[in-house]
Amino acid sequence: MNTRLILQREGKTIFSLKCKPSKKSKYGELDIMIDAGKNLYFNQVVAGNFFRHYHLPEDKTDGVSWHGYYESINERLIYTPIIHFKNGRDKIAREWHLGSINHEEPFAFPVCSVYLPREMDLSNVYPSQYEKHKKIKYFIKEFDNSSDQRIDIFITSKGISAKKVLKLSIGWIYKFIDVDVFNDGKALPLHKDDMANGLEVSVDNSGHDMLIRTVRNQVEASNFTSLKGSYSLLVHDPNDSYQRIVNRPVIEIDQGANVLSEQGLLYKAENLKEKYEKELMLWLFRVKEGGIVR
């Protein structure tokens, strides 16, 4: 079964995202299709922090195809993954990148964020109807116009459930930290209300889950503040996403240390990658022994 994420307002589709397996490479599990609602165009499209720069297509953009596979040219050369920005069926811009969703980097991959303004002109958008389909699972979210909102979308590698990722050490990134960390490593905390209420999980028996985060209180210090209040799309930088996240140092307070040293409270520093991968290897061993438990 394939899941399609549908965002709606007033019963009208304003955004959709669907995934399909990559056929051209064993390295890279998914292609992702992103579309604005019919008769809608994004005000801005920003391609994260790709190699330290931004790219905003000048033409009207209503779709993005995110390709996460590596294609062999010959024994020495390969094509790297690519993202196409589209106006209808026309490809108007592209970004080559080094990212893919694959089992070697088992985490919830940051794909994109869609900005929904409080006011949208939907006069040319018609109400949507989705009939039941045996091979398609629709995850439909309805939004009101009470405030500006941003929807962050993450997708797991095959066989690693989103619920499991959230329980591991790496899960705090999705619960507490804003999207800048996925683009330039800047760890800005989410508003406490978004920490408490912003996460949903779409489970899919294809092996890939979606983690969907709703943010209503966007951080003013973010690099992407200019997108707030517009109908815009941020495609996160996929270059070294896993390394950028899991190689961050973390501090674990020793709960038994009630004595202050000259530097302050005694603590133990540990790399998030070490902590996360220890947990992950233990979990994978249990899965191998007893079967997958989501």
Salt bridges, closest charged atoms under 4 A:
GLU29 OE1 - HIS208 NE2 3.67
ASP31 OD1 - HIS67 ND1 3.46
GLU95 OE2 - HIS53 NE2 3.62
GLU95 OE2 - HIS55 ND1 3.76
ASP152 OD1 - ARG150 NE 2.68
ASP152 OD2 - ARG213 NE 2.90
ASP178 OD1 - ARG150 NH2 2.57
ASP193 OD2 - HIS191 ND1 3.69
GLU200 OE2 - LYS141 NZ 2.23
ASP209 OD1 - ARG294 NH2 2.55
GLU220 OE2 - LYS228 NZ 3.07
ASP237 OD2 - ARG244 NH2 3.31
GLU252 OE1 - LYS275 NZ 2.91
GLU270 OE2 - LYS278 NZ 3.53
GLU277 OE2 - LYS273 NZ 3.63
